Amino acid sequence: MDVLTAMERLGGVASHGQLRAACGRAALDDALRAGVLHRVARGRYALGTADASRVEAHRLSAIVGLRSAAASYGWSLKVPPPRPELVVPRGRKVGAEDQRVARIRWRPLAPGDVDGWRTTPLRTVMDCATTLPFDEALCIADSALRDGTLQQVDLLRAAERLPGRGRDAAHDVAWFASPRPANAFESVVRALSSEVPGLRLTPQVRIRLGGRRIRPDLVDRELRIVVEADSHEFHTSARVIDADCWRYSELVLADWFVIRVSWVQAMFGAGWVTSVLTRAASRQDAALGLDLVRRRGAARRPTTVARA
């Protein structure tokens, strides 16, 4: 697999070990020399688009924002932006040619919303939450919580301070965000699960199984559903395949209903994935004699909003 494809599957950020396993050491070194990747921390890499965004922002006297700002913080994205995403003050004129090079957003920015050449982490998450589709925004919010940059209470308070337009979308993201998903892939599957009434998938839940403790990607304990986000490209060694087979067989024999979703299915087959999750929840509800209606609190938009 080439480096760009691997980085896309990993949400635009990856560790040294992940890239070596997917592409090999030589391809990783070539990508670094060519500027395709850059180091955001020791042993951690991001696509070079973050650097391109900073260059364009400097040229246009703009601020790097949205997904470009998220990438600059080393956060995992569902889809890297095809061109730099920049923020300029309302009323600023930007020529048509420059708009073909960069995606421009005209928005007011207070001094506290800017961190040098980019929007602050909190402003970045809020802008993404009010602009991007729910699953893309959730990937970014989850990643911001996962690396400890922000806490969920920060997101909830910021969402409450927004004006009416965009507040509901921001609150959805803030309320559902979690540091527990391991990557953007899991965040996307979890976002899709939020459309399924009564399904409550929790990331990285510990389960005791066959004398061992495992952590499936997403678990609903009450419905006994496990959803595994399978990145086939990173599960190719004999040892890993053996472990996956043991894990799947033991889960099934312990009466867990196991759903496996590939990266391609999650990213490009959302309707099918949602259908599978809906059918699985209904099947388990019937088999276990539960009442999915009383579990509808799993929906991403609660009926009342508690102030943080």
Backbone bond lengths (Angstrom), bond angles and torsions (degrees), N, CA, C in turn:
res aa  C-N    CA-C-N  psi(-1)  N-CA   C-N-CA  omega(-1)  CA-C   N-CA-C  phi
1 M - - - 1.465 - - 1.520 109.68 -
2 D 1.352 117.01 139.39 1.457 119.20 178.47 1.529 109.94 -78.68
3 V 1.338 115.30 163.78 1.460 120.99 -173.07 1.527 111.93 -64.27
4 L 1.332 117.74 -42.25 1.460 119.92 -178.29 1.523 111.72 -62.00
5 T 1.331 116.66 -42.48 1.464 119.94 178.85 1.527 110.53 -64.15
6 A 1.332 115.98 -43.93 1.465 119.53 178.93 1.521 111.07 -60.99
7 M 1.328 117.20 -43.73 1.456 120.61 -179.80 1.534 111.05 -64.82
8 E 1.330 116.20 -38.43 1.460 119.65 177.47 1.521 110.66 -60.84
9 R 1.344 115.88 -43.65 1.467 119.87 -178.65 1.527 111.47 -69.09
10 L 1.316 116.60 -24.04 1.460 120.19 -178.34 1.530 112.28 -96.39
11 G 1.327 117.51 8.22 1.457 120.76 175.60 1.510 114.87 85.97
12 G 1.335 117.50 16.67 1.460 120.61 177.41 1.507 114.41 89.19
13 V 1.325 118.73 -6.88 1.467 122.57 174.55 1.526 107.84 -134.80
14 A 1.326 115.96 150.39 1.464 119.07 -177.66 1.515 110.07 -160.44
15 S 1.319 115.19 156.99 1.459 121.04 176.05 1.522 109.37 -86.86
16 H 1.318 115.35 164.96 1.463 121.62 177.71 1.526 110.16 -59.12
17 G 1.329 116.77 -42.80 1.463 120.71 -178.45 1.520 112.43 -64.74
18 Q 1.337 116.58 -40.64 1.467 119.94 179.65 1.518 111.34 -63.59
19 L 1.334 117.12 -42.94 1.460 119.92 -177.83 1.522 111.88 -71.70
20 R 1.320 117.04 -37.57 1.469 118.60 177.10 1.519 110.70 -63.80
21 A 1.348 116.74 -39.48 1.461 119.87 -179.66 1.521 111.20 -67.07
22 A 1.331 117.06 -36.85 1.464 120.35 -175.43 1.517 113.29 -84.48
23 C 1.343 117.41 -34.34 1.470 120.45 -170.00 1.523 114.57 -122.46
24 G 1.324 116.54 -22.66 1.460 119.41 -174.19 1.516 111.67 95.10
25 R 1.321 115.75 155.94 1.468 121.45 -176.14 1.535 112.01 -64.65
26 A 1.331 117.53 -40.55 1.463 120.49 -176.36 1.531 110.74 -63.25
27 A 1.334 117.45 -44.64 1.464 120.78 -179.57 1.524 110.76 -64.36
28 L 1.333 116.83 -37.97 1.467 120.62 177.94 1.524 110.42 -63.30
29 D 1.320 117.11 -45.93 1.470 121.12 179.86 1.530 110.99 -62.64
30 D 1.331 116.50 -41.23 1.470 120.42 178.98 1.527 110.96 -62.73
31 A 1.327 116.94 -41.34 1.459 121.05 -179.10 1.526 111.60 -65.64
32 L 1.317 116.59 -37.12 1.465 120.56 177.46 1.531 110.76 -67.01
33 R 1.333 117.00 -43.54 1.464 120.39 179.64 1.524 111.88 -64.77
34 A 1.337 116.00 -34.67 1.463 120.49 -177.84 1.522 112.73 -81.88
35 G 1.322 117.84 -6.78 1.452 120.96 -179.11 1.513 114.40 80.94
36 V 1.340 116.78 9.39 1.463 120.35 176.70 1.522 110.09 -66.28
37 L 1.341 115.58 -34.95 1.465 122.27 177.96 1.514 109.48 -119.76
38 H 1.328 116.03 157.99 1.449 120.05 167.31 1.517 108.82 -142.01
39 R 1.310 116.11 153.68 1.459 121.27 -178.91 1.521 109.90 -79.79
40 V 1.335 116.76 128.41 1.465 120.68 175.14 1.520 110.74 -104.29
41 A 1.325 117.20 -15.04 1.458 123.49 177.13 1.532 106.53 -165.98
42 R 1.311 116.54 171.45 1.456 120.48 179.81 1.532 110.21 -59.73
43 G 1.336 115.63 120.81 1.454 120.95 178.30 1.513 115.06 70.80
44 R 1.347 117.67 15.79 1.469 121.11 -177.61 1.522 108.74 -133.62
45 Y 1.336 116.21 133.93 1.452 121.44 -172.04 1.525 111.29 -127.32
46 A 1.339 115.29 153.23 1.461 122.14 175.04 1.522 108.36 -133.15
47 L 1.314 116.14 161.50 1.459 120.41 177.33 1.521 110.33 -64.23
48 G 1.310 116.05 147.83 1.456 121.20 -177.70 1.505 114.88 -68.70
49 T 1.330 118.24 -4.04 1.468 121.03 179.02 1.522 111.83 -60.68
50 A 1.333 117.25 -26.82 1.469 119.72 179.03 1.525 110.30 -62.59
51 D 1.335 117.28 -41.29 1.462 121.12 177.31 1.519 111.23 -65.65
52 A 1.345 116.90 -40.54 1.461 120.42 178.88 1.521 110.78 -61.46
53 S 1.317 117.01 -36.85 1.459 120.97 179.04 1.523 111.32 -64.06
54 R 1.309 115.71 -40.07 1.469 118.94 -179.88 1.529 111.02 -66.32
55 V 1.328 116.79 -38.68 1.461 121.09 178.23 1.528 110.39 -62.49
56 E 1.342 116.82 -46.74 1.463 120.69 -179.35 1.524 111.30 -66.40
57 A 1.321 116.65 -37.39 1.471 119.64 178.47 1.523 110.39 -62.86
58 H 1.307 116.50 -40.93 1.459 120.60 179.06 1.530 110.20 -64.90
59 R 1.311 116.84 -42.57 1.463 121.47 -178.22 1.517 111.51 -64.27
60 L 1.324 117.20 -37.53 1.461 121.83 -175.48 1.535 113.06 -99.74
61 S 1.328 117.06 6.62 1.469 121.17 -176.44 1.518 110.58 52.26
62 A 1.337 114.70 47.36 1.460 122.28 -178.40 1.525 109.52 -117.24
63 I 1.327 115.77 179.14 1.456 122.77 177.86 1.524 108.58 -116.58
64 V 1.302 117.17 133.83 1.460 121.14 176.15 1.527 108.78 -69.62
65 G 1.333 116.82 130.44 1.456 120.30 -177.91 1.511 113.16 -141.74
66 L 1.341 115.38 -175.67 1.460 123.71 175.85 1.531 111.64 51.00
67 R 1.345 117.51 -134.56 1.467 119.37 -174.47 1.524 112.84 -64.91
68 S 1.334 117.05 -31.01 1.463 119.30 178.35 1.525 110.70 -65.82
69 A 1.333 116.88 -40.57 1.459 119.82 176.18 1.519 110.43 -66.28
70 A 1.340 116.49 -41.87 1.467 119.71 177.86 1.515 111.12 -59.13
71 A 1.338 117.09 -42.82 1.465 120.65 178.60 1.524 111.12 -63.12
72 S 1.339 116.65 -36.17 1.470 119.48 -179.36 1.515 111.94 -66.49
73 Y 1.346 117.18 -24.19 1.464 120.73 176.22 1.529 111.85 -86.37
74 G 1.325 117.00 -0.95 1.462 120.56 -179.92 1.512 113.34 79.13
75 W 1.350 117.02 24.24 1.454 120.65 -179.39 1.517 110.64 -86.42
76 S 1.305 115.13 152.30 1.458 121.91 -178.02 1.530 110.32 -81.74
77 L 1.322 116.77 131.76 1.456 122.68 -178.32 1.523 110.92 -114.91
78 K 1.319 115.84 150.17 1.465 118.21 171.01 1.519 109.46 -68.62
79 V 1.320 116.51 -47.96 1.461 122.52 -179.11 1.524 109.11 -135.12
80 P 1.338 119.03 118.45 1.464 119.74 174.40 1.525 109.98 -62.90
81 P 1.336 118.69 145.12 1.466 120.15 -178.97 1.527 110.55 -66.72
82 P 1.338 117.62 138.50 1.468 119.71 -179.43 1.518 113.16 -68.18
83 R 1.332 117.29 -23.09 1.460 121.40 175.49 1.521 107.80 -147.52
84 P 1.328 118.43 161.02 1.467 120.66 -176.69 1.519 112.30 -53.98
85 E 1.338 115.57 139.61 1.455 121.83 177.08 1.523 108.23 -107.46
86 L 1.331 115.57 116.99 1.455 121.83 -172.28 1.526 110.97 -124.00
87 V 1.322 115.39 154.08 1.464 122.42 178.84 1.521 108.49 -117.47
88 V 1.340 116.15 132.78 1.468 121.28 175.51 1.524 108.18 -130.18
89 P 1.334 117.63 158.13 1.471 120.07 179.76 1.522 111.14 -64.80
90 R 1.312 115.97 151.02 1.455 120.71 175.77 1.527 109.66 -60.83
91 G 1.331 114.72 138.83 1.454 119.96 -178.91 1.512 113.58 95.20
92 R 1.344 117.66 -16.48 1.472 120.36 178.50 1.523 109.73 -70.18
93 K 1.326 117.11 132.89 1.455 121.42 176.95 1.529 110.02 -88.66
94 V 1.320 114.87 130.39 1.464 121.02 176.55 1.521 107.38 -127.18
95 G 1.324 116.97 123.82 1.448 121.84 -175.97 1.514 113.75 -63.21
96 A 1.327 115.64 157.47 1.468 121.28 -178.01 1.524 111.35 -60.33
97 E 1.312 117.76 -39.02 1.466 120.60 -179.76 1.524 110.87 -64.06
98 D 1.332 117.13 -42.14 1.466 120.53 177.98 1.522 111.08 -66.42
99 Q 1.321 117.94 -32.27 1.465 120.50 178.36 1.519 112.30 -71.97
100 R 1.339 116.18 -20.36 1.461 118.62 174.08 1.524 111.16 -78.09
101 V 1.313 116.72 -24.96 1.466 121.85 -179.89 1.527 110.82 -84.16
102 A 1.319 116.58 -37.98 1.468 121.68 -176.97 1.527 109.70 -133.10
103 R 1.335 115.45 149.01 1.459 120.44 174.74 1.524 107.46 -88.28
104 I 1.324 115.70 119.11 1.460 121.05 -173.74 1.527 110.41 -102.35
105 R 1.339 115.78 134.90 1.460 122.37 172.03 1.530 107.91 -118.87
106 W 1.327 116.27 128.66 1.457 120.80 178.58 1.522 108.33 -95.77
107 R 1.333 116.32 109.01 1.467 120.16 -176.67 1.524 109.98 -147.23
108 P 1.343 116.36 148.57 1.468 118.61 174.26 1.524 110.20 -72.62
109 L 1.311 116.23 139.71 1.464 121.66 178.42 1.522 109.01 -128.90
110 A 1.319 116.51 118.23 1.460 120.57 173.97 1.526 108.74 -77.59
111 P 1.333 118.34 157.69 1.469 119.88 178.78 1.523 112.94 -53.67
112 G 1.336 117.68 -34.31 1.457 120.42 -179.78 1.512 114.01 -74.06
113 D 1.343 117.63 -6.73 1.459 121.87 179.24 1.518 112.51 -92.09
114 V 1.330 116.85 -3.96 1.466 120.84 -172.86 1.515 110.39 -118.89
115 D 1.320 115.25 133.45 1.458 122.80 175.91 1.522 108.00 -116.61
116 G 1.330 116.33 83.46 1.463 120.30 -178.68 1.523 111.24 70.67
117 W 1.323 116.60 -104.26 1.471 122.14 -175.50 1.533 113.30 -103.49
118 R 1.322 117.13 4.35 1.464 120.35 -176.80 1.524 109.97 -141.82
119 T 1.323 116.30 165.36 1.461 119.60 175.13 1.527 109.46 -70.21
120 T 1.324 116.17 152.22 1.456 121.09 179.28 1.529 109.77 -64.32
121 P 1.323 117.44 161.94 1.469 118.89 177.62 1.522 113.20 -53.76
122 L 1.339 117.55 -45.90 1.464 119.67 -177.39 1.527 111.16 -65.54
123 R 1.337 117.13 -45.02 1.460 120.01 179.10 1.534 110.19 -64.05
124 T 1.321 117.09 -36.37 1.467 120.49 179.02 1.525 110.84 -61.73
125 V 1.331 116.83 -47.20 1.469 120.02 -179.65 1.517 110.33 -63.74
126 M 1.331 117.75 -42.71 1.463 120.41 -179.25 1.530 111.31 -65.51
127 D 1.322 117.93 -42.15 1.464 120.18 178.59 1.526 110.81 -63.13
128 C 1.325 116.88 -40.92 1.464 120.12 178.16 1.527 110.62 -66.06
129 A 1.325 116.42 -39.25 1.465 120.74 -178.60 1.527 112.02 -65.05
130 T 1.327 116.98 -33.16 1.461 120.43 -177.95 1.526 112.97 -92.42
131 T 1.320 117.67 -4.96 1.464 121.35 -174.87 1.525 113.24 -118.01
132 L 1.328 117.27 -41.93 1.457 122.11 -172.62 1.527 111.60 -90.15
133 P 1.342 117.11 161.93 1.466 119.77 170.47 1.528 110.48 -57.63
134 F 1.329 116.06 154.96 1.460 121.17 -174.37 1.519 113.08 -53.98
135 D 1.342 117.94 -44.77 1.467 119.03 -176.17 1.522 111.95 -66.25
136 E 1.339 117.36 -38.73 1.465 119.69 178.66 1.527 110.75 -66.68
137 A 1.333 116.05 -43.75 1.463 119.73 179.77 1.522 111.22 -64.72
138 L 1.337 117.05 -37.26 1.459 120.15 -179.81 1.525 111.13 -65.73
139 C 1.324 117.75 -38.93 1.470 120.24 176.92 1.525 110.63 -54.94
140 I 1.322 116.08 -44.46 1.463 121.23 -177.33 1.522 110.78 -70.23
141 A 1.323 117.13 -43.76 1.469 119.90 179.19 1.526 110.78 -63.89
142 D 1.328 117.34 -44.72 1.466 120.46 177.77 1.522 111.18 -57.84
143 S 1.323 116.35 -43.71 1.461 120.45 -177.95 1.523 111.44 -65.94
144 A 1.339 116.48 -38.71 1.471 120.20 177.78 1.523 111.14 -63.50
145 L 1.337 116.49 -37.37 1.469 120.01 177.06 1.528 110.47 -73.45
146 R 1.324 116.27 -37.05 1.462 120.43 -176.04 1.530 111.89 -64.27
147 D 1.342 117.27 -38.14 1.465 117.89 -179.06 1.526 112.82 -87.89
148 G 1.345 116.53 3.57 1.459 120.31 174.31 1.514 114.93 82.58
149 T 1.351 117.61 4.22 1.458 120.25 -179.84 1.521 111.36 -63.31
150 L 1.335 116.32 -39.34 1.462 122.13 -178.34 1.518 109.90 -132.70
151 Q 1.322 115.97 163.77 1.454 122.95 172.91 1.532 108.39 -114.01
152 Q 1.326 116.32 157.08 1.456 118.60 -178.09 1.517 112.04 -59.30
153 V 1.321 118.08 -35.74 1.462 120.59 179.83 1.528 110.41 -61.86
154 D 1.343 117.67 -32.41 1.465 120.59 176.73 1.528 110.34 -62.35
155 L 1.333 115.94 -42.71 1.462 120.20 -179.19 1.531 110.76 -67.07
156 L 1.323 116.70 -43.44 1.462 120.30 -179.17 1.527 111.70 -62.24
157 R 1.327 116.18 -43.65 1.466 119.70 -179.77 1.524 110.89 -66.06
158 A 1.340 116.29 -41.11 1.467 119.51 179.79 1.522 110.91 -65.57
159 A 1.326 117.34 -39.75 1.460 120.77 178.72 1.529 110.91 -62.72
160 E 1.328 116.85 -39.58 1.465 120.64 179.78 1.524 111.81 -65.68
161 R 1.327 117.19 -27.39 1.468 120.36 -178.36 1.528 113.04 -81.84
162 L 1.311 117.49 -11.19 1.457 120.26 -178.19 1.523 110.91 -70.14
163 P 1.338 116.96 151.30 1.472 119.30 173.51 1.522 109.48 -66.59
164 G 1.319 116.65 171.63 1.465 121.40 -173.99 1.506 114.56 -51.01
165 R 1.327 118.03 -45.25 1.444 120.89 -178.49 1.529 110.01 -71.26
166 G 1.292 116.39 119.87 1.454 120.88 178.98 1.509 114.53 94.64
167 R 1.344 117.95 -13.97 1.460 119.84 -176.56 1.526 111.79 -64.01
168 D 1.328 116.72 -43.57 1.463 119.36 -178.80 1.524 111.48 -61.69
169 A 1.329 116.57 -44.85 1.471 120.04 179.71 1.526 110.80 -62.76
170 A 1.329 116.63 -42.65 1.465 120.22 179.91 1.520 110.96 -65.84
171 H 1.335 116.69 -38.53 1.462 119.37 179.37 1.527 110.71 -67.27
172 D 1.334 117.66 -38.92 1.464 120.46 176.16 1.524 110.72 -54.30
173 V 1.332 115.04 -49.20 1.468 120.18 -177.87 1.524 110.25 -65.61
174 A 1.331 116.81 -46.12 1.467 120.23 -177.72 1.524 111.79 -62.97
175 W 1.322 116.47 -42.40 1.462 120.79 -177.55 1.522 112.09 -67.59
176 F 1.339 116.68 -35.22 1.463 120.81 -175.08 1.529 112.59 -91.11
177 A 1.331 118.20 -15.81 1.464 121.49 -174.39 1.528 111.47 -63.52
178 S 1.330 115.26 148.16 1.461 121.46 -178.52 1.526 109.57 -151.30
179 P 1.335 117.79 145.25 1.465 119.70 175.38 1.526 112.79 -79.61
180 R 1.328 118.53 -4.29 1.454 120.53 -169.41 1.523 116.34 -80.82
181 P 1.353 120.58 -31.60 1.466 118.26 177.54 1.526 110.88 -58.00
182 A 1.325 116.64 138.75 1.465 120.64 -175.07 1.515 112.59 -75.81
183 N 1.339 117.93 -23.48 1.454 120.86 -173.96 1.529 109.57 -164.12
184 A 1.342 114.83 179.34 1.465 120.18 -179.07 1.518 111.96 -64.86
185 F 1.318 117.79 -33.28 1.458 122.89 178.50 1.531 109.85 -56.14
186 E 1.324 116.91 -50.94 1.461 120.51 179.56 1.529 111.23 -65.65
187 S 1.326 116.79 -36.28 1.469 119.46 178.69 1.521 111.03 -63.08
188 V 1.342 117.08 -39.87 1.463 120.39 -179.77 1.523 110.77 -65.47
189 V 1.344 117.25 -44.83 1.466 120.17 179.02 1.521 109.76 -61.91
190 R 1.304 116.94 -41.62 1.457 120.35 179.19 1.526 111.15 -65.23
191 A 1.329 117.40 -37.72 1.463 120.42 176.35 1.521 110.65 -61.69
192 L 1.331 116.97 -42.06 1.465 120.34 177.84 1.528 110.50 -63.58
193 S 1.330 116.75 -37.18 1.468 119.97 -178.88 1.517 111.95 -66.16
194 S 1.337 117.32 -21.95 1.463 119.84 -179.45 1.521 111.94 -67.90
195 E 1.338 116.68 -15.28 1.465 120.62 177.55 1.526 112.08 -84.46
196 V 1.337 117.28 -7.02 1.470 120.89 -175.42 1.528 109.20 -97.45
197 P 1.333 118.33 113.04 1.471 120.34 -178.98 1.526 111.98 -58.04
198 G 1.327 115.99 129.79 1.456 120.64 174.92 1.508 115.72 85.56
199 L 1.335 118.26 -9.25 1.467 120.56 -179.56 1.522 109.43 -90.30
200 R 1.319 116.94 126.73 1.464 122.36 -179.71 1.516 109.13 -125.28
201 L 1.295 116.43 90.26 1.459 120.81 -179.64 1.526 109.68 -89.68
202 T 1.321 115.88 122.68 1.459 122.54 178.41 1.525 108.92 -107.57
203 P 1.331 117.64 130.47 1.464 119.67 -177.63 1.532 112.35 -73.85
204 Q 1.335 114.86 145.13 1.466 123.35 167.64 1.531 113.09 53.51
205 V 1.320 116.09 49.74 1.464 121.72 177.61 1.532 109.38 -85.15
206 R 1.315 116.96 135.12 1.468 120.62 178.49 1.530 110.20 -78.63
207 I 1.328 115.32 131.25 1.460 122.06 177.19 1.527 108.30 -128.06
208 R 1.325 115.98 134.65 1.465 119.85 175.31 1.524 107.52 -87.77
209 L 1.326 116.35 124.32 1.454 120.98 -170.93 1.523 109.66 -147.06
210 G 1.321 116.61 122.20 1.459 120.28 177.06 1.510 113.97 56.02
211 G 1.329 116.54 36.26 1.464 120.35 -179.60 1.511 114.29 80.86
212 R 1.323 118.29 4.09 1.459 121.86 179.34 1.532 109.53 -124.10
213 R 1.330 114.67 165.74 1.458 120.09 172.90 1.527 107.87 -108.74
214 I 1.332 116.91 126.03 1.455 121.03 178.02 1.520 108.97 -122.76
215 R 1.332 115.28 164.73 1.467 120.48 178.75 1.528 108.28 -130.96
216 P 1.324 118.18 87.98 1.464 120.08 174.93 1.526 110.97 -60.01
217 D 1.316 115.77 161.41 1.461 119.55 -176.15 1.523 112.07 -62.87
218 L 1.341 116.91 -49.19 1.471 121.32 -177.32 1.517 109.16 -141.86
219 V 1.333 116.26 135.58 1.467 120.71 -173.32 1.518 110.63 -138.30
220 D 1.336 116.00 136.05 1.458 122.31 165.24 1.524 105.85 -112.98
221 R 1.319 117.01 103.91 1.471 121.06 -174.58 1.528 111.79 -63.88
222 E 1.338 116.92 -41.99 1.452 119.17 -174.31 1.529 111.43 -68.68
223 L 1.334 116.76 -41.84 1.456 120.35 177.45 1.535 112.47 -83.92
224 R 1.318 116.56 -5.80 1.473 122.79 -178.95 1.531 110.98 54.05
225 I 1.328 113.92 49.14 1.468 121.32 176.47 1.522 108.94 -112.50
226 V 1.321 115.40 133.28 1.459 122.51 173.04 1.524 107.71 -118.17
227 V 1.324 116.86 130.49 1.461 121.58 175.36 1.523 107.84 -116.45
228 E 1.322 115.97 121.75 1.453 121.93 179.03 1.523 109.46 -105.87
229 A 1.327 116.31 123.97 1.464 121.94 175.81 1.523 107.18 -89.03
230 D 1.324 116.42 102.05 1.460 122.18 -170.51 1.522 112.02 -94.43
231 S 1.326 116.87 112.12 1.464 122.45 171.88 1.523 107.44 -95.34
232 H 1.323 117.05 93.96 1.461 120.92 -172.40 1.532 111.92 -57.83
233 E 1.347 116.37 -34.36 1.464 119.33 -175.84 1.524 112.60 -64.17
234 F 1.339 116.99 -23.64 1.450 120.77 -176.29 1.531 111.89 -106.62
235 H 1.347 115.94 13.15 1.461 121.29 178.96 1.533 108.91 -128.92
236 T 1.323 115.80 55.45 1.461 119.11 -172.06 1.521 114.07 -110.13
237 S 1.323 118.94 -16.14 1.462 119.16 -179.19 1.519 110.32 -75.15
238 A 1.337 116.08 154.17 1.462 120.78 -179.36 1.522 110.95 -59.26
239 R 1.322 116.96 -38.95 1.465 120.60 -178.76 1.524 110.89 -64.12
240 V 1.329 116.56 -44.06 1.465 120.18 -178.62 1.520 110.83 -68.73
241 I 1.326 117.76 -40.31 1.462 120.89 178.66 1.526 110.01 -63.08
242 D 1.327 116.91 -41.99 1.463 120.36 177.09 1.532 110.60 -59.58
243 A 1.327 115.94 -45.28 1.464 120.29 -179.27 1.531 110.95 -63.37
244 D 1.337 116.86 -40.89 1.459 120.56 179.28 1.530 111.45 -64.08
245 C 1.327 116.01 -41.80 1.471 119.85 179.33 1.525 110.78 -64.70
246 W 1.318 117.02 -43.68 1.478 120.96 178.05 1.524 109.90 -60.02
247 R 1.310 115.62 -46.50 1.459 121.55 -177.62 1.531 110.98 -61.34
248 Y 1.327 117.06 -47.46 1.458 120.69 -178.53 1.524 111.25 -63.99
249 S 1.317 117.07 -46.95 1.465 120.66 -177.45 1.516 111.49 -63.75
250 E 1.324 117.06 -43.01 1.460 120.67 -179.06 1.540 110.96 -67.07
251 L 1.312 117.25 -37.72 1.466 119.83 177.46 1.526 111.01 -62.81
252 V 1.326 116.45 -46.07 1.461 120.18 -179.37 1.528 110.71 -62.61
253 L 1.329 116.52 -43.73 1.461 120.05 -179.17 1.523 112.38 -68.38
254 A 1.330 116.55 -21.37 1.470 120.86 176.36 1.531 111.46 -92.09
255 D 1.348 116.14 15.85 1.468 122.54 175.35 1.527 114.22 68.96
256 W 1.323 116.48 30.17 1.452 119.90 169.53 1.526 108.57 -92.48
257 F 1.333 116.13 139.69 1.463 121.39 176.02 1.528 106.72 -91.19
258 V 1.323 116.99 112.91 1.467 121.57 -171.01 1.527 110.58 -104.18
259 I 1.333 115.94 126.08 1.462 123.53 174.68 1.520 107.76 -112.89
260 R 1.329 116.63 132.24 1.462 120.34 177.95 1.527 108.22 -115.92
261 V 1.328 115.40 129.82 1.462 122.06 -176.75 1.523 108.77 -125.44
262 S 1.332 116.70 130.09 1.460 120.02 177.78 1.520 110.78 -86.47
263 W 1.320 116.00 164.11 1.468 121.06 178.15 1.520 110.62 -58.91
264 V 1.321 118.06 -45.89 1.465 122.07 -178.76 1.524 110.50 -61.22
265 Q 1.327 117.06 -42.33 1.466 120.12 179.14 1.519 111.46 -63.58
266 A 1.319 117.53 -42.23 1.467 120.61 -179.36 1.525 111.35 -66.33
267 M 1.329 116.80 -41.71 1.457 120.38 -175.14 1.526 113.54 -79.73
268 F 1.329 116.67 -33.87 1.463 119.57 -172.48 1.526 114.04 -122.71
269 G 1.319 118.13 -2.79 1.461 121.34 -179.71 1.505 111.80 -128.36
270 A 1.330 116.28 47.17 1.468 120.96 -174.24 1.525 112.08 -58.71
271 G 1.333 116.84 -38.41 1.463 119.38 -178.94 1.515 112.18 -62.36
272 W 1.335 115.83 -42.44 1.474 119.37 179.26 1.520 111.00 -66.91
273 V 1.338 117.08 -43.40 1.466 120.18 -179.41 1.525 110.19 -61.44
274 T 1.332 117.35 -44.85 1.461 120.47 178.69 1.522 110.82 -61.84
275 S 1.335 116.64 -39.78 1.466 120.67 177.90 1.519 111.36 -62.42
276 V 1.329 116.71 -43.49 1.471 120.74 179.66 1.522 110.49 -63.11
277 L 1.325 116.83 -44.23 1.463 119.97 -179.73 1.526 111.23 -65.24
278 T 1.326 116.00 -38.38 1.468 119.95 178.51 1.527 110.85 -64.25
279 R 1.335 117.03 -44.83 1.463 120.81 179.55 1.523 111.38 -65.98
280 A 1.328 116.27 -38.16 1.460 119.69 178.79 1.522 111.04 -64.71
281 A 1.346 116.41 -43.74 1.466 119.84 179.49 1.525 110.99 -63.09
282 S 1.336 117.03 -42.55 1.465 120.35 179.70 1.521 111.12 -65.04
283 R 1.321 116.84 -41.16 1.466 120.97 179.66 1.520 110.90 -62.80
284 Q 1.328 116.33 -46.45 1.456 119.58 -179.27 1.517 111.95 -68.52
285 D 1.321 116.38 -34.72 1.463 120.42 176.74 1.529 110.27 -60.02
286 A 1.333 114.99 -45.00 1.464 119.17 179.83 1.521 111.72 -68.96
287 A 1.335 116.78 -40.61 1.461 120.73 -176.74 1.523 112.13 -68.88
288 L 1.328 116.53 -35.08 1.463 120.65 -175.49 1.520 112.80 -98.58
289 G 1.334 117.01 -5.11 1.458 119.72 178.83 1.505 113.83 69.61
290 L 1.357 117.26 34.15 1.462 121.13 179.34 1.526 109.75 -91.52
291 D 1.305 114.92 175.72 1.460 120.95 179.80 1.525 107.93 -122.49
292 L 1.332 116.19 99.62 1.459 119.47 -176.61 1.525 112.55 -64.49
293 V 1.324 117.52 -26.49 1.463 119.81 -177.94 1.520 110.85 -59.32
294 R 1.331 116.75 -41.32 1.471 118.56 -177.52 1.529 111.86 -74.68
295 R 1.324 116.67 -9.85 1.471 120.31 179.49 1.522 112.73 -99.28
296 R 1.320 117.87 13.24 1.463 119.52 -175.36 1.525 112.74 -69.64
297 G 1.303 117.83 -3.94 1.458 120.40 174.69 1.504 113.02 -63.07
298 A 1.328 117.56 -9.73 1.461 120.42 176.44 1.516 112.00 -70.68
299 A 1.342 117.92 -18.18 1.455 120.33 179.67 1.518 109.43 -56.95
300 R 1.338 116.19 145.93 1.457 118.32 -170.93 1.517 113.61 -70.92
301 R 1.360 117.78 -19.96 1.455 118.69 179.62 1.534 109.39 -109.13
302 P 1.331 119.18 102.73 1.463 120.85 178.71 1.523 110.51 -67.30
303 T 1.318 115.30 157.36 1.467 119.24 -177.18 1.523 111.51 -70.80
304 T 1.326 117.14 -27.17 1.464 120.00 176.33 1.507 108.12 -128.51
305 V 1.301 116.30 149.99 1.467 122.35 -177.44 1.520 108.20 -109.87
306 A 1.325 115.72 116.15 1.458 119.41 177.28 1.525 109.44 -85.49
307 R 1.298 116.77 132.67 1.456 119.41 178.81 1.519 109.56 -74.34
308 A 1.359 115.33 132.85 1.471 120.30 -179.01 1.512 109.56 -75.75
